[in-house]
Amino acid sequence: SAVISQKPSRDICQRGTSLTIQCQVDSQVTMMFWYRQQPGQSLTLIATANQGSEATYESGFVIDKFPISRPNLTFSTLTVSNMSPEDSSIYLCSAGLRREGPLSYNEQFFGPGTRLTVL
Amino acid sequence: DAKTTQPPSMDCAEGRAANLPCNHSTISGNEYVYWYRQIHSQGPQYIIHGLKNNETNEMASLIITEDRKSSTLILPHATLRDTAVYYCIVRVGGPSGTGKLIFGQGTTLQVKP
């Protein structure tokens, strides 16, 4: 399995500022992802963090608002830029590990999340 | 990735089997069925996945219909710790899969004493 840690675990920020969330995996992984979970809602995929190239963003999410870095196979950051109260959410990092076998698949492990409140 | 439909909520008595249904009528031949769950205030956790055969592991069993248009996750002896939101996800697996998961609204399972 993969153990994922995130920093900070929670933060309260002022409107207009930016926050960078760090995600550390205890082993090298090929895929890393960032999700957002708004209060009472399901998870929404923001982007796939690609090592050595730009992140791949899902519809509705743009690099200017959510810049992502992936400098190596164990680490990624997500920045929430120019924040507004609508950005108040839990932000989760996940990593995919390849599992070989009769049904090869990519198992995803999730971090504990970063709870962000924007005032 | 194919869309899935799940009931929004279910109850189950502790010690009984919990059967969680999922419809995925538009599933294509190279798409797998995955189940994850999210216990309150935690990140989602992988449970099980399958392609067309029934699968069982230490956590649960997955029953996929012959036409693959629906599936059922079975928790054989539900405990209070199984109270969570359960997500059924269909996506391309294998080497050609992107690896990303698209979550629907899931089923909130409440296990009651």
Interface residues (C-beta under 8 A of the other chain):
Chain A: I4 T30 M31 F33 Y35 S42 L43 T44 L45 T48 L92 S94 G96 L103 S104 Y105 N106 E107 Q108 F109 F110 G111 P112 G113
Chain B: Y32 Y34 Y36 Q38 Q42 G43 P44 Q45 Y46 H49 G50 L51 E55 V85 Y87 G93 G94 P95 G97 T98 G99 K100 L101 I102 F103 G104 Q105 G106
